[in-house]
Amino acid sequence: MLITILLALTLFGLCGILHYAVMSSLLSRLPRSGWSQGAQLVAGLYCAGLTHLGEAGLYAVGFALGESLGVGGFKGVSGTVSLMDISYFSLVNYTSLGLGDIYPTGHLRFLAGVESLNGFLLISCSASFIFLLMSDNQSNASAD
């Protein structure tokens, strides 16, 4: 269990650092880019989405590592679990959809719970980022 807790804490922190770095960089650069409000919104959405995909990918690597260390596995997959299966599970879990067609066993269940919480928090941060980006643009537009 200790391995899973350390893995969860590491991934939680890495995803938070990655998300902060990307979102704060975008929030400082996009409003000064000279792009239209629509172009800024599209760029912000794509960057936020790609960041979330990267974060779910980090968790997928964590799940694969945990499975190789023997702290758990996956059920619902016929045959050997592939990296695509783990990536699919991670993305579904990160977004809190929880489809249940593939699910972790053993201590990887704890990691899945942490990923779901982390995903919820970071997706909420992205929503706030998009709101700040648009409200900043609205403020600039009304000042002109």
C-alpha positions, 0 to 999 in steps of 0.5 A: 500500500505504501508504494501506491500512496507514494505513487499517488502523491507523486502523480497528484503533485506532478499533475498540479505542477504541470497544470499550473505551469501551462495555465498560468503561462497561457493566462499571462500570454494569451491576452497580450497576444493580439489575437481575437477573443475567439482565437484566444478561446480556441487556443485556451481550450486546445491547450487545456485539453492537451494538458488534461490528456497529458495528465491522464497519460501520467496517471496511465504510466503510474497505473502501468508502473503499479501493475508491473510492481504487483500492487494491482491489476485490471479486470474487464479486459479479455487477454493481456492488458495493453497500454491502450487499455490502461490509457483508456481507463485513465482518461475515463477515470480522470474525467470522472465518467467511471464507465466501469468496463475496465476497472482496477483491482488491488491497491490500484483502486486507491490510485484510481480514486486519487486520479478521479479527485485530481481530474475533477479539481484540475478540470475545475481549474481549467473552467476557471481559467477559461472564465478568467481569459474571457472576462479579461477579454470582456474587460479589455473590450469594454475599456476600448 
